[in-house]
Amino acid sequence: MFFLFPIFGCLVVFFCFGRVIMMNYMRRNNINPLWCILTIFSGLMIILLVLCMGNYSLVNYSNQINDFLELRKFEQREIVYSKKAEMLTKQFASYLATAYPEHEREIFNSISPDGIDIYLAKYPELRSADTSIALVGEISKLQADRYDQQLQKINVLKRIRFRTIDPWSLPWLIPTLPEMEAKYGKLP
């Protein structure tokens, strides 16, 4: 934002010298000064508006690329959390199978990271085992982290979509999601 101050200063100097030159020209040719001043003022406002829109669009372009890379990071984290939760769920299932061998088939067919807390209610003896409590707590934490990543991903997608329709940005400068996927690779 500070780089606009020298540009604004140059415009003010240009406006002052332009006004002096224009006033001399108007006196010699007997022209109404109001029209000249309005023309110069409106021209400067248009130039200032274009500079501000360009600056805003460039900042939005940078933020768009950053958000897309953040989106990729969230996707990768979500995959890692899912894999780790699946691994810990298998560990918990094997622990349950050793503790309850008569229910082994039922345990292995229906266990998932989302419904891991059900097994603590179904088999109350597991609450006394520190290993099972720690595994269930870790799996629940991983699932919560995965859902947090999904919520953050939704917010980033919302910002990406808004920037493509922002009325104050230059639309041809802001890349859309398919354009960024073509340039940086598809999301996992």
C-alpha angles and dihedrals in degrees: 000000000000092000088069092066095073090045091050090047091052090050091052091049090047090049092051095048091041090053093051092049091045093049091053090049092049093050092052095046099034097239125159106258095211094071093049093048092048091049093051093044094049091047091052091048091052091050091048092048092051091049092049093047090048092050092047091048093050091051089049090049090054092047091048092056091045092051092050091053089047088052090054090049091052091049092051092047090050090053091050092049091049093050092048092048090050091050092050090046090055089049090051091047091053089048090051091047091056092046095044109025093167091063096042097115093048091048096051094045098051109028119116135159092250096058100038095117090062091070092060088056093043094049107033093181088071092069090072092057113087092204094058093045091050092048093048091047092050093047091048090050091050091049091049090050090049091052090048089054089051091052092049089048090053091051092049091049089051091053092047092051093046094052091057091058099034107133093212095056128079100251096210090058100053112079119225125227095262091049091052091046089053091050102039102025133263122300113256 
